[in-house]
Amino acid sequence: MLDLTGKVAVVTGAGSGIGRGIALALASAGADILAADIVGARAEATAREVREAGGAAAAQAVDVRDRAGLIDLAATAVEQLGGLDIVVANAGIGRGGTVLTMSEEDWNTQIDVNLKGVFLTVQACGREMVRRNRGGRVIAIASLAAERASPGLGAYCASKAGVRMLARVWAQELAPYGITVNSIGPGIIDTPLAAGLIGEGDDRVQTERAVPLGRLGYPEDIGNVACWLASDEAEYVTGTYNLIDGGLADRGGFGTNSPQAQQVQMIREARQRMSGDQVLAMIDQQSAEAMKFANEQRVARGLQ
Ligand SMILES: NC(=O)c1ccc[n+]([C@@H]2O[C@H](COP(=O)([O-])OP(=O)(O)OC[C@H]3O[C@@H](n4cnc5c(N)ncnc54)[C@H](O)[C@@H]3O)[C@@H](O)[C@H]2O)c1
């Protein structure tokens, strides 16, 4: 059982979605929470949830583009909650636009919040951790988009690839202080930010089916991994990127009508009505047929 009792965690973007899920998960493992969000009322709502569940929490409005505000946030953690052991740089936004169409303003906003905001958050909280000299845990929220090229989301992808790399660099820089730094790459998580991607009604069902594990991710899924990375059990883990996507990345794309997606769905349905042995026999037969077809194709195309 992971135990974060006595630890103080700062979570940015804690008023919604993944940040809220992480704050609640860390609190249920025993950590005291400083919930930060650009919308102060949302941060306060998350802090209230923690308190109503019996935990300790405070809230602060902060824009992660504001260096002075983040330095103040780190100071608040120490003054109001008595320390700063864990920081989760989670706040993020999504601005669409291709290379041909994206405005400079949208580009700047995307990079400022998702990339510079993570830098400023980790710098402010990291300096406080070094001052306190008790080590620490830094968790940066990247994305599956850090590794998948998504047309129309270039700035978002670049920001997340940047976060993923910065976590590795900072793991090297902060290791001498006993501070670990890791990133998490969520897949499709059921939050307001991803609502457009997920769709509604049939589209939502199709999106769920495209995920090998058969469902969207939930903020708790990311919260559970953040708890582990923040725990003593993960003291030797640093510089890692943790993809949490239900298997989506290796399924080979988002298209729900792809053969891979249909295969996944067919197997999932078969599992409801067949024994394990029957499922094994079925997939063995399908595999043999697929290999025969592939061999015929190879011969027809003159391939080795
Ligand atoms: N939902 C997904 O599928 C998904 C997938 C991969 C990565 N992510 C990443 O996870 C993080 C959280 O996303 P989410 O899906 O929970 O989104 P969300 O929109 O539900 O929550 C984001 C929160 O961040 C806050 N925020 C926005 N700009 C801010 C700023 N400048 N300063 C402080 N707070 C700010 C918002 O007010 C909001 O409460 C983001 O970094 C996002 O890129 C999300």
The ligand as an ORCA input file, in Angstrom:
! r2SCAN-3c Opt
* xyz 0 1
  N      -7.266     14.459    -21.452
  C      -6.388     13.839    -22.206
  O      -6.741     12.956    -22.993
  C      -4.916     14.180    -22.095
  C      -4.031     13.353    -22.797
  C      -2.671     13.616    -22.701
  C      -2.212     14.672    -21.921
  N      -3.103     15.471    -21.267
  C      -2.547     16.569    -20.480
  O      -3.014     16.481    -19.152
  C      -3.044     17.778    -18.578
  C      -4.412     18.033    -17.973
  O      -5.360     17.980    -19.023
  P      -6.912     17.658    -18.759
  O      -7.330     16.742    -19.844
  O      -7.140     17.303    -17.375
  O      -7.512     19.107    -19.111
  P      -8.659     19.969    -18.381
  O      -8.965     21.050    -19.352
  O      -9.748     19.090    -17.889
  O      -7.904     20.575    -17.101
  C      -6.831     21.499    -17.237
  C      -6.827     22.425    -16.037
  O      -5.690     23.297    -16.186
  C      -6.091     24.609    -15.892
  N      -5.235     25.568    -16.610
  C      -5.268     25.888    -17.920
  N      -4.374     26.835    -18.185
  C      -3.739     27.123    -17.030
  C      -2.710     28.032    -16.676
  N      -2.158     28.865    -17.563
  N      -2.301     28.059    -15.381
  C      -2.866     27.249    -14.459
  N      -3.856     26.377    -14.743
  C      -4.289     26.316    -16.019
  C      -7.542     24.699    -16.357
  O      -8.241     25.752    -15.723
  C      -8.077     23.316    -15.959
  O      -8.612     23.307    -14.666
  C      -2.663     18.753    -19.688
  O      -1.290     19.072    -19.601
  C      -2.944     17.946    -20.933
  O      -2.191     18.395    -22.033
  C      -4.432     15.246    -21.349
*
